[in-house]
């Protein structure tokens, strides 16, 4: 039996962590990984929610918006892959194995944004992948690439450029603006 409240209530915090944690690559520590209040209420709105218990999926679809405090996320679709309680390992968060954010994924905090075509958070292995037209910003700093991979256990991250197209040369591009010192 699927209990929506316990299994879904941590979803936005995990999705927010999934994508915003990657923004820290462009500069200082991310707002979410560095002190966002995950105890704040979470609001998810979508045109529909479908639960496919046999496949262990919960699918939010159509103008999906997630808000927790100052953190915002939107995408076309959000798919939660979960396990039943009897399949849960000790310490696994809320029975969630993986979260997929699909279609124009955009996250923002007061200081940072992250966007891409698709985001995948492998909860079990603590791996984040943001794919397709990845753009990370923090203040005036901007980092662009095709994929971002972040290991939440080791803190290691990698941005790759992908195949060359007319719009990009298949390379990672970063613009880093030094902060002005007082009196300059």
C-alpha positions as CSV (number, residue, x, y, z in Angstrom):
1,X,0.0,0.0,0.0
2,X,1.3,3.4,-1.0
3,X,1.0,6.2,1.6
4,X,1.3,9.5,-0.3
5,X,2.0,11.7,2.7
6,X,5.1,9.9,4.1
7,X,6.6,8.9,0.7
8,X,6.0,12.2,-1.1
9,X,6.5,14.8,1.6
10,X,10.3,14.9,1.2
11,X,10.2,15.0,-2.5
12,X,10.7,18.8,-3.1
13,X,13.6,19.0,-0.7
14,X,15.3,16.1,-2.5
15,X,14.6,17.6,-5.9
16,X,15.8,21.0,-4.7
17,X,18.9,19.4,-3.3
18,X,19.3,17.5,-6.5
19,X,19.6,20.4,-8.8
20,X,20.6,23.4,-6.7
21,X,23.5,21.6,-5.1
22,X,25.2,21.7,-8.5
23,X,25.1,25.5,-8.6
24,X,27.9,25.6,-6.0
25,X,30.3,24.7,-8.8
26,X,30.2,28.3,-10.0
27,X,31.3,29.8,-6.8
28,X,30.4,29.8,-3.1
29,X,28.4,27.1,-1.3
30,X,24.9,26.6,-2.5
31,X,22.0,28.0,-0.6
32,X,20.4,24.6,-0.2
33,X,23.5,22.7,0.8
34,X,24.7,25.5,2.9
35,X,21.8,26.3,5.2
36,X,18.4,26.3,3.5
37,X,15.7,25.4,6.0
38,X,14.4,22.1,4.9
39,X,11.9,22.1,7.8
40,X,9.8,24.8,6.1
41,X,6.5,23.7,4.5
42,X,6.7,22.3,1.0
43,X,4.1,23.1,-1.6
44,X,3.8,21.1,-4.9
45,X,1.4,22.2,-7.6
46,X,0.8,20.4,-10.9
47,X,-2.0,19.9,-13.3
48,X,-2.1,16.2,-12.3
49,X,-0.7,13.6,-10.0
50,X,-0.8,9.9,-11.1
51,X,0.3,7.1,-8.8
52,X,1.1,3.8,-10.5
53,X,1.5,1.6,-7.4
54,X,2.3,-1.6,-9.5
55,X,5.3,0.3,-11.1
56,X,6.1,2.1,-7.8
57,X,5.9,5.6,-9.5
58,X,4.3,8.9,-8.6
59,X,4.1,11.3,-11.5
60,X,3.4,15.0,-11.2
61,X,2.7,16.4,-14.6
62,X,1.9,19.8,-16.2
63,X,3.4,23.0,-15.0
64,X,5.0,21.4,-12.0
65,X,6.0,23.9,-9.3
66,X,7.7,23.2,-6.0
67,X,8.2,25.8,-3.3
68,X,10.0,25.5,0.0
69,X,10.9,28.8,1.6
70,X,13.0,30.8,-0.8
71,X,13.7,27.8,-3.0
72,X,11.7,27.3,-6.2
73,X,11.6,24.6,-8.8
74,X,9.6,24.1,-12.0
75,X,9.5,21.5,-14.7
76,X,7.0,19.9,-17.1
77,X,7.0,16.6,-15.2
78,X,8.3,15.1,-12.0
79,X,8.6,11.3,-11.6
80,X,9.3,9.7,-8.2
81,X,10.5,6.1,-8.1
82,X,9.8,4.6,-4.7
83,X,10.0,1.3,-2.9
84,X,7.5,-0.2,-0.6
85,X,8.3,-0.1,3.2
86,X,9.3,-3.8,3.3
87,X,11.9,-3.1,0.5
88,X,13.4,-0.1,2.3
89,X,17.0,-0.3,3.7
90,X,17.7,1.3,7.1
91,X,18.5,5.0,6.6
92,X,17.0,5.3,3.1
93,X,15.0,8.6,2.9
94,X,11.2,8.2,2.6
95,X,11.4,5.1,0.4
96,X,12.4,7.2,-2.6
97,X,15.0,5.6,-4.9
98,X,15.2,8.1,-7.8
99,X,13.6,11.4,-8.8
100,X,13.4,12.5,-12.4
101,X,12.6,16.2,-13.3
102,X,11.8,16.4,-17.0
103,X,11.3,19.3,-19.4
104,X,12.6,22.8,-18.9
105,X,13.9,22.1,-15.4
106,X,14.6,25.4,-13.6
107,X,15.6,25.9,-10.0
108,X,16.2,29.1,-8.1
109,X,17.2,30.4,-4.7
110,X,17.8,34.1,-3.8
111,X,21.4,33.9,-5.1
112,X,21.5,31.0,-7.6
113,X,19.8,29.3,-10.5
114,X,20.2,26.0,-12.3
115,X,18.5,24.9,-15.4
116,X,18.6,22.0,-17.9
117,X,16.4,19.8,-20.0
118,X,16.4,16.9,-17.5
119,X,17.5,16.3,-13.9
120,X,18.0,12.9,-12.3
121,X,18.7,12.3,-8.6
122,X,19.8,8.8,-7.7
123,X,18.9,8.8,-4.0
124,X,20.4,5.4,-3.3
125,X,23.9,6.3,-4.7
126,X,23.6,10.0,-3.9
127,X,24.4,11.1,-7.5
128,X,22.9,14.1,-9.3
129,X,22.8,14.4,-13.1
130,X,21.6,17.5,-14.8
131,X,21.5,17.0,-18.6
132,X,21.0,19.1,-21.7
133,X,21.7,22.8,-22.1
134,X,22.9,23.1,-18.5
135,X,23.3,26.6,-17.2
136,X,24.4,27.4,-13.6
137,X,24.4,30.9,-12.3
138,X,25.5,32.5,-9.1
139,X,25.4,36.3,-9.1
140,X,27.2,37.3,-12.3
141,X,29.1,34.0,-12.6
142,X,27.7,31.7,-15.3
143,X,28.8,28.1,-16.1
144,X,27.4,26.3,-19.2
145,X,27.7,22.8,-20.4
146,X,25.8,19.8,-21.6
147,X,25.9,17.7,-18.5
148,X,26.6,18.2,-14.8
149,X,27.4,15.2,-12.5
150,X,27.6,15.7,-8.8
151,X,28.5,13.1,-6.2
152,X,27.0,14.2,-2.9
153,X,29.1,11.7,-0.9
154,X,32.5,12.8,-2.2
155,X,31.6,16.4,-3.2
156,X,33.2,15.8,-6.6
157,X,31.5,17.4,-9.6
158,X,32.0,17.4,-13.3
159,X,30.6,19.5,-16.1
160,X,31.0,18.3,-19.7
161,X,30.5,20.0,-23.0
162,X,28.9,17.3,-25.1
163,X,28.7,17.2,-28.9
164,X,29.4,20.3,-31.0
165,X,26.4,22.0,-32.6
166,X,25.9,25.3,-34.4
167,X,25.0,27.0,-31.0
168,X,28.0,25.6,-29.1
169,X,31.4,24.2,-29.8
170,X,30.9,21.2,-27.5
171,X,32.9,22.7,-24.7
172,X,32.3,23.9,-21.2
173,X,32.1,27.7,-20.9
174,X,32.5,29.6,-17.6
175,X,32.3,33.3,-16.9
176,X,33.6,34.2,-13.5
177,X,33.4,37.8,-12.3
178,X,35.6,38.8,-9.4
179,X,33.9,40.4,-6.5
180,X,34.8,44.1,-6.1
181,X,36.6,44.9,-2.8
182,X,35.2,47.7,-0.6
183,X,36.4,51.1,-1.9
184,X,37.0,50.1,-5.5
